[in-house]
Amino acid sequence: MINLFKFPDIYDVDIYMDEVKNNDFMWKLNNKRQNYNYSQQETNAIRLRELKNKPGIKQVDNHETYEIPYFQTNFPNIKSFTENFIEKYGGKLEMVMIVSLPPEKTVYPHIDDGEYYKIRDRFHLVLQGIYQYNVGEETAIFSKGELWFFENQVKHDSKNIGSVDRISVIFDVLDSNWREICNVN
């Protein structure tokens, strides 16, 4: 099983970054990722789709997500990108967020625990910056315009090695057939 895979296309992400810049105030709307998750404490996030809260079920064990209303209104190009991904590679779009990590800051080693993560694939579309990503024994450098899969069920971490904030669209997909389409085993 692979831990990291870089898709062959390089994407023109400037229109997505324009949406992020135009909605800069949204970084402060929801701080639970950095406030309640030690490994993410140096990040900021704008949530576009997230897990529902269900009484009696740990959030990471829940399988229901919902779209935040401003996903369509404030980030229509990013939404279109995720819809095009689903159209090309199949599956169901689940959690989506835009995540920022300042220069020299770190996402600390962790595994994404919970039933939710066990059956979904996680992807990063890099909008700005450059960062080192470590997954298990593998290391890669993620750069602007690249789309990556990584196995979040393996211990992973990242560090912003650039001079600007690393900004990525991080999204999860259930039942995608990207491996077959890209000939990845």
C-alpha positions, 0 to 999 in steps of 0.5 A: 500500500502506498502512503503518498501519491502525487497526481500527474497534473499541476493545477492553476490555483490562483483563482482558488487563492483569490477566494481565500484572500477575499474571505480572509476573515473566515480564518477566525470563525471556527478554531476547534481544529487548533484548539482541541487537537494538539497536533494541529495547534499551529494551523488555522482552518476554514471549514467548508464541509464538516462532520455532524455532531451526533449525541452519544457518538464521538465526532471522529466515529460519525460518518455524516458530513454536511456542507457549510452554506458559505462553501457555495457562496464564498468559495464557488471555484474551490467547490467546483474543483472538488466536484470535478474531482468526484466527477473524474475519480468517483466517490462521495465528497466528505469533509473539506477545509482550507488549512493554513500553516505559517512558515517554520510551523509544524503539524505534529506527528499523529494518526487520524483516529476514528471510524470516519477516517478508516474508510475515506481517502484524504487529499491535499491541493496546495494553493500556496507555499511549500511544505515537507510531508512525512508519512510513515517512512516516506517523505515528499515536498508538496508545492503550489499547484500539486494534488496529493493523496496521503495515507492518514491512517499512518503516522504523519506530520508536516512542516512549512519549509517556505517563506509564506503561509502554506495554504491547502485545500484538504478534502476527504472522499469516500469510495473513490476509484482514483487508484484504478484510474491512476494505476496505483496499487 
